[in-house]
Amino acid sequence: MLLTPQPLEDFVNSPYIQDITKRALVYIKAGYSVHFRGPAGTGKTTLAKHVASQIGNPMVLVHGDEGFNSASLVGGENGFKSKKVVDNYIHSVMKREEELTKKWVDNRLTIAVRNGFTMIYDEFTRSKPEANNVLLSVLEEGILNLPTSIRGEDPYITVHPDFVAIFTSNPEEYAGVYRSQDALRDRMITLDLDYFDFETEVGITKAKSGVSRLSAEYIVNIVRGLRSSGKCEFSPTVRGCIMVARAMQALELSPFEDREVFTTVCQDILASETSRVGSKTNQDRIKKIILDLIEQEISDFRKVVEASTPSSKKNAKEFTE
């Protein structure tokens, strides 16, 4: 897929994001590939696209897949070329010649290498390690080896000087993730992404859902509280914040208008995001933690607002009832 780089809609360029982007662009300028590694929901793909948009060249997007092989990246014989000649010069004799030859089709790595595009290889460790061997010479020697017996031309392509490769991956303990070759990891600079800071999470939740700043803060506090509880099989991410906020928008309710509905939405979404084993006992435990967090958030909200103006006290009373 060839994409035109452009600023991402609703992108929250917080100081945290700016710092990572700046570091990534420095390493790319120095001639290295960049690898964003982190848990699901930490914005790896979005950040990769943002960095690519800063580079400004056309980009291709590749998604790692267990069924990949080297041809999935480089290309192969994906069609046939037919040539037919009909000679009717002598009306009583019909002469027909047909030639059928295999046709080579470049895949995305070859397209990017040949033209100097930016390639984002999303979740590259979901491809088997042997499928990615072709990248070793690309990143180290600046050469893409080709199957000459098929192409009938030079055995390699010299990598275009503007070519950039950006990789993303989940940690190895995730299901469906292969351990990458040490030789390949040594040829890229890995930036480990953690969960966003509070301000970034609030900004993203607000931008992606349309809820108010106060609602976003309230939702983020609950998700961060659940994350820090240490009781989750998988820690909730900003993705959970966005899902809760969008669900409340779909209901046309703020989190403060109907505590019971809001509690149910949080329990449904966050228990699902944090528990993969499907254990009812585990999900019930998460739901109890969420209920306690909401009650604590209400208590904290009441204390802060009641110390403020009379109108704010009225709002606090309506919210906590």
Wavefront OBJ file of the C-alpha trace (Angstrom):
o trace
v 0.000 0.000 0.000
v 1.550 3.308 -1.108
v 0.598 6.179 1.174
v 1.088 9.905 0.916
v 2.586 11.250 4.156
v 0.501 13.901 5.823
v -0.176 15.126 9.373
v -2.328 12.599 11.214
v -5.828 13.676 12.142
v -6.362 14.206 15.883
v -2.686 13.505 16.570
v -1.678 14.632 20.064
v 1.877 15.932 19.864
v 2.649 16.110 23.573
v 6.168 16.732 24.952
v 6.510 12.963 25.459
v 5.715 12.302 21.790
v 7.903 15.182 20.634
v 10.874 13.749 22.516
v 10.524 10.272 21.004
v 9.956 11.728 17.521
v 13.032 13.922 17.776
v 15.208 10.993 18.868
v 13.889 8.765 16.085
v 14.531 11.389 13.408
v 18.093 11.887 14.645
v 18.852 8.167 14.291
v 17.216 8.042 10.860
v 19.256 11.031 9.725
v 22.374 9.221 10.949
v 21.484 6.335 8.626
v 19.891 3.848 11.011
v 16.534 2.114 11.014
v 14.277 2.704 14.009
v 12.286 0.067 15.880
v 9.407 1.012 18.208
v 8.783 -1.815 20.681
v 6.085 -1.889 23.341
v 2.830 -3.403 24.592
v -0.300 -3.273 22.479
v -2.050 0.074 22.749
v 1.049 2.204 23.333
v 0.760 3.954 19.962
v 3.630 2.291 18.086
v 2.011 2.283 14.653
v 0.626 5.799 15.027
v 4.035 7.049 16.124
v 5.713 5.292 13.177
v 3.304 6.993 10.765
v 3.930 10.337 12.464
v 7.702 9.946 12.091
v 7.228 8.951 8.449
v 5.130 12.073 7.869
v 8.004 14.165 9.227
v 10.372 12.586 6.691
v 7.966 13.518 3.912
v 8.665 10.774 1.352
v 5.936 8.412 0.085
v 5.589 5.396 2.343
v 4.592 1.761 2.082
v 2.983 -0.152 4.926
v 3.715 -3.822 5.576
v 1.943 -5.866 8.258
v 3.831 -8.824 9.720
v 2.200 -12.177 9.119
v 3.059 -15.783 9.996
v 2.473 -16.785 6.390
v 5.126 -14.390 5.066
v 8.210 -15.534 3.189
v 10.964 -13.527 1.495
v 8.904 -13.231 -1.686
v 6.174 -11.513 0.352
v 8.620 -8.652 0.822
v 10.733 -8.774 -2.345
v 8.332 -10.005 -5.012
v 7.898 -13.016 -7.233
v 6.188 -14.623 -10.170
v 2.674 -13.445 -9.533
v 1.329 -13.523 -13.077
v 1.920 -14.329 -16.727
v 2.547 -12.229 -19.794
v 0.927 -13.452 -23.016
v 1.948 -12.514 -26.557
v 0.016 -13.671 -29.657
v 0.839 -13.094 -33.334
v -1.675 -13.921 -36.114
v -0.450 -13.896 -39.741
v -3.244 -13.681 -42.364
v -1.025 -12.532 -45.215
v -1.883 -15.617 -47.250
v -5.655 -15.897 -47.090
v -5.669 -19.658 -47.496
v -3.149 -20.258 -44.689
v -3.651 -19.108 -41.103
v -0.473 -18.779 -39.027
v -0.737 -18.286 -35.263
v 2.110 -17.915 -32.732
v 1.621 -17.647 -28.959
v 4.221 -16.986 -26.257
v 3.493 -17.289 -22.545
v 6.121 -16.024 -20.100
v 6.161 -15.632 -16.347
v 5.810 -12.076 -15.073
v 7.747 -10.698 -12.124
v 5.915 -8.345 -9.734
v 7.792 -6.243 -7.160
v 6.511 -6.343 -3.595
v 6.646 -3.517 -1.086
v 10.235 -3.798 0.134
v 11.546 -3.756 -3.436
v 9.320 -0.811 -4.329
v 10.544 1.162 -1.301
v 14.216 0.276 -1.831
v 14.113 1.084 -5.544
v 12.334 4.435 -5.194
v 13.604 5.768 -1.864
v 10.296 5.435 -0.030
v 9.761 5.019 3.703
v 8.727 1.489 4.658
v 6.796 0.908 7.886
v 7.013 -2.768 8.815
v 4.283 -3.049 11.425
v 4.537 -5.954 13.915
v 7.487 -7.385 11.995
v 8.069 -10.108 14.608
v 4.752 -11.702 13.665
v 6.528 -12.852 10.503
v 8.766 -15.902 10.821
v 12.444 -14.906 11.276
v 13.555 -16.556 8.021
v 11.125 -14.359 6.069
v 12.996 -11.283 7.295
v 16.490 -12.513 6.375
v 16.333 -10.462 3.177
v 16.430 -7.318 5.336
v 19.934 -8.053 6.657
v 21.772 -6.974 3.505
v 19.374 -4.070 2.980
v 20.090 -2.551 6.398
v 23.804 -3.396 6.568
v 25.238 -3.315 3.035
v 22.587 -1.207 1.327
v 21.882 -4.001 -1.148
v 18.717 -5.974 -1.879
v 19.482 -9.426 -3.268
v 17.198 -10.617 -6.046
v 16.520 -14.065 -7.515
v 18.380 -13.494 -10.798
v 17.248 -16.753 -12.327
v 13.779 -15.278 -12.441
v 14.468 -11.651 -13.204
v 17.255 -12.223 -15.686
v 19.047 -9.032 -14.664
v 21.510 -7.798 -12.048
v 21.544 -9.961 -8.923
v 20.828 -7.040 -6.635
v 19.387 -3.556 -6.291
v 21.393 -0.794 -4.653
v 19.264 0.721 -1.927
v 18.115 4.249 -2.760
v 19.777 6.799 -0.424
v 16.369 8.108 0.689
v 15.075 4.677 1.736
v 14.037 4.506 5.409
v 12.765 1.507 7.360
v 10.685 1.899 10.531
v 9.744 -1.214 12.493
v 7.235 -1.886 15.262
v 6.745 -4.934 17.466
v 5.170 -6.274 20.638
v 7.281 -7.857 23.398
v 8.198 -11.508 22.835
v 5.811 -12.791 25.497
v 2.820 -11.833 23.346
v 1.020 -14.656 21.554
v 1.951 -15.032 17.886
v 5.254 -13.153 18.247
v 8.532 -14.713 17.082
v 11.934 -13.905 18.493
v 13.761 -11.810 15.917
v 17.262 -12.661 14.784
v 19.978 -10.972 16.825
v 21.671 -9.956 13.570
v 18.564 -8.067 12.457
v 17.969 -6.368 15.808
v 21.601 -5.255 15.832
v 20.967 -3.346 12.607
v 18.233 -1.137 14.051
v 17.895 1.183 17.026
v 15.136 0.042 19.363
v 13.121 2.609 21.289
v 11.031 0.945 23.991
v 7.652 2.622 24.456
v 5.910 2.585 27.801
v 2.441 3.745 28.739
v 1.846 7.422 28.080
v 2.088 10.048 30.800
v -1.138 11.474 32.248
v -1.290 14.592 30.074
v -0.714 12.619 26.871
v -3.393 10.070 27.771
v -5.886 12.814 28.565
v -5.091 14.628 25.324
v -5.450 11.473 23.229
v -8.691 10.425 24.927
v -10.194 13.870 24.384
v -9.033 14.154 20.762
v -10.150 10.665 19.722
v -13.587 10.760 21.361
v -14.731 14.365 21.638
v -15.416 14.221 25.384
v -14.675 17.207 27.591
v -11.329 17.661 29.309
v -12.926 16.913 32.687
v -14.500 13.699 31.391
v -11.227 12.626 29.814
v -9.358 13.198 33.072
v -11.951 11.199 34.985
v -11.739 8.233 32.578
v -7.934 8.325 32.437
v -7.676 8.343 36.244
v -9.763 5.178 36.442
v -7.734 3.395 33.761
v -4.436 4.437 35.322
v -5.668 3.305 38.719
v -6.541 -0.113 37.305
v -3.143 -0.276 35.603
v -1.258 0.498 38.814
v -3.276 -2.031 40.822
v -1.044 -4.829 39.585
v -4.039 -7.182 39.416
v -4.495 -7.284 35.635
v -3.376 -10.061 33.338
v -2.682 -7.326 30.756
v -2.466 -3.702 31.828
v -5.062 -1.373 30.281
v -3.812 1.233 27.823
v -5.000 4.514 26.377
v -6.979 2.361 23.946
v -9.252 1.456 26.869
v -9.659 5.149 27.702
v -10.718 5.894 24.126
v -13.166 2.976 24.016
v -14.864 4.046 27.260
v -15.053 7.670 26.115
v -16.485 6.766 22.705
v -19.063 4.460 24.280
v -20.259 7.278 26.523
v -20.425 9.586 23.504
v -22.514 6.992 21.676
v -24.862 6.950 24.665
v -24.902 10.762 24.573
v -23.987 10.798 28.249
v -21.063 12.272 30.111
v -19.472 10.016 32.752
v -21.084 12.253 35.385
v -24.707 11.975 34.238
v -25.375 8.322 35.018
v -22.934 6.667 37.400
v -24.505 3.223 37.008
v -24.266 3.249 33.216
v -20.727 4.614 33.326
v -19.680 1.913 35.785
v -21.106 -0.809 33.558
v -19.357 0.594 30.468
v -16.011 0.721 32.304
v -16.441 -2.805 33.625
v -17.405 -4.258 30.244
v -14.595 -2.603 28.310
v -11.746 -2.708 30.807
v -12.392 -6.258 32.021
v -12.310 -7.327 28.370
v -9.104 -5.426 27.615
v -7.193 -6.672 30.650
v -8.213 -10.337 30.739
v -7.437 -12.681 27.846
v -7.963 -16.055 29.530
v -11.736 -15.659 29.731
v -11.844 -16.492 33.423
v -15.044 -15.242 35.071
v -13.268 -15.120 38.423
v -10.562 -12.892 36.987
v -13.058 -10.600 35.265
v -15.161 -10.309 38.424
v -12.053 -9.253 40.333
v -11.290 -6.567 37.738
v -14.884 -5.316 37.867
v -14.666 -4.981 41.654
v -11.452 -2.964 41.340
v -13.114 -0.688 38.766
v -16.096 -0.135 41.060
v -13.762 0.810 43.926
v -11.786 3.146 41.667
v -14.931 4.951 40.554
v -16.053 5.396 44.154
v -12.610 6.733 45.080
v -12.602 9.091 42.108
v -16.011 10.437 43.128
v -14.758 10.993 46.670
v -11.644 12.804 45.462
v -13.698 14.899 43.038
v -16.057 15.940 45.810
v -13.198 17.058 48.074
v -11.544 19.137 45.361
v -14.657 20.815 43.996
v -16.335 21.524 47.343
v -13.283 23.564 48.261
v -13.994 25.751 45.231
v -16.811 28.151 44.253
v -20.501 27.816 45.232
v -21.467 26.879 41.661
v -18.774 24.201 41.655
v -20.185 22.821 44.914
v -23.547 22.481 43.194
v -21.912 20.582 40.324
v -20.099 18.326 42.777
v -23.366 17.537 44.558
v -25.083 16.624 41.266
v -22.138 14.454 40.204
v -21.790 12.504 43.436
v -25.451 11.836 44.092
l 1 2 3 4 5 6 7 8 9 10 11 12 13 14 15 16 17 18 19 20 21 22 23 24 25 26 27 28 29 30 31 32 33 34 35 36 37 38 39 40 41 42 43 44 45 46 47 48 49 50 51 52 53 54 55 56 57 58 59 60 61 62 63 64 65 66 67 68 69 70 71 72 73 74 75 76 77 78 79 80 81 82 83 84 85 86 87 88 89 90 91 92 93 94 95 96 97 98 99 100 101 102 103 104 105 106 107 108 109 110 111 112 113 114 115 116 117 118 119 120 121 122 123 124 125 126 127 128 129 130 131 132 133 134 135 136 137 138 139 140 141 142 143 144 145 146 147 148 149 150 151 152 153 154 155 156 157 158 159 160 161 162 163 164 165 166 167 168 169 170 171 172 173 174 175 176 177 178 179 180 181 182 183 184 185 186 187 188 189 190 191 192 193 194 195 196 197 198 199 200 201 202 203 204 205 206 207 208 209 210 211 212 213 214 215 216 217 218 219 220 221 222 223 224 225 226 227 228 229 230 231 232 233 234 235 236 237 238 239 240 241 242 243 244 245 246 247 248 249 250 251 252 253 254 255 256 257 258 259 260 261 262 263 264 265 266 267 268 269 270 271 272 273 274 275 276 277 278 279 280 281 282 283 284 285 286 287 288 289 290 291 292 293 294 295 296 297 298 299 300 301 302 303 304 305 306 307 308 309 310 311 312 313 314 315 316 317 318 319 320 321
